[in-house]
Amino acid sequence: MDQDYRKKWQKCLDIIRDNVGDERYNTWFAPAKAVKFENNTLTLALPSTYVMEEYEDRFISLISSVLRKEFGPEVRLGYEVEVISGDKQSSMQFSKPMRSAAVDTKFMQSTQRQAADFLKPAGGKAVDIDPQLNPAMTFENYCIGESNKLPHTIATYIANHPNKSDFNPFFLYGSVGVGKTHLIQAVGIKIKERNPAARVLFLPMRQFQNMYVNAVLNQKLPVFINWFQQEVDVLLLDDLQEISGKVKTAETLFPIFNHMHHNGKQLVFTCDRPPVELDGIEDRLIDRFKWGVTEELPKPDYALRRSILKFKAEKNGLSLSDDIIDCIASAATGSVRELEGIVMGVLTRSITLNCPVTLELTKEVMRHTVKAAPSGKPVNFDMIVDATAEYYKLSPDVIFTKSRVRDIADARQVIMYLSHDLTGLSSSAIGAKLNRSHVTVLHGISAIQDRIRFAKEVQEAVTSIRAEINRLAKL
């Protein structure tokens, strides 16, 4: 019996590796060991609670689907995790039963509904595609200013000329909340308005990944690829960064991209970074993302923030004075989403308290929603290295060596953790600065995240180093 469940778990691991790629597999799944199978519950031994939480938060849909395939629909999942305290690993263990893989039927059913066209028997009649477009995300509801004028111009051109190849693909990138999703959905809506028969499909990248997993588990991958190639005229893929590290999904997107592009079908992508900064994707696919036009959608400038505030306020029947609009536009510099949140907060507070909208009321709302602007220099990698080296009484140069002396290794992992937390550097960029691999950085970050919960000395180190970094930033 022991051998049977371990063989089945190994089959699960093989499927998981195909879906997440070697890098993520080695980081998250290779350490997992199947230790027992009792009462229809498979128990996995994991190296830390952080890994267990990642399984629950990021991978549970994939794990549940694979377990059901190999162990049956009623299988349950349990964990055993060793607790680390400081530099000692205790023998105390705990088991935390997780939700049954069988109860994740909502994911399976919804994904099969999404994939109904390509999972039907061959020769079945195609049904109309649900474009999954939000009718509120039109060009008419999109505010335009100097900062977003060029991306908007490209988007409207594509919407009006979807069969021309001038901007195919259109790769739109920018930070969270700047309006990327709204803009590409507006493209899809306009195309459908001009030609209701156009087969437009908007998909978040995570949904595409779920559909891919379902196709693999149902042994329908060729049909899945063919469905996109033959049935979709305009493909709008949102949050492309989700494909990073998912080698098999990227390999599947490649023939879809090639066929659609070759046949003059429009492809539009959004991402939080430009193509060259995507990790874990083959160069040939990165190269194709750059075939058309790549454009950044920046954070809204002051004039555009004022326009957005006026538009959102009027749309919600709210009258904002110029003083209030100036106050919000000056302080809320983050994103369109932040501005929308402030307008709704002011409206809600005004209605709840049955009082007029005043500058004081607006400032009160903003105290809860707008992050205070930093008074000093932005935190950078060098500040983190200097503060960490000082705490551990090390020369900064020794941190960049291959030494595995305890204090040096600890300092290096703390730098990885704080760089990930306090700067905009990707794990690959942090690794390049420390002469370490992307996987090593991920391990270092997760190690500190796990130890900081139980090890007082690690908590004290991180707290003290943060304080010193703040001091350096104010100089």
Disulfide bonds with the S-S distance in Angstrom:
none
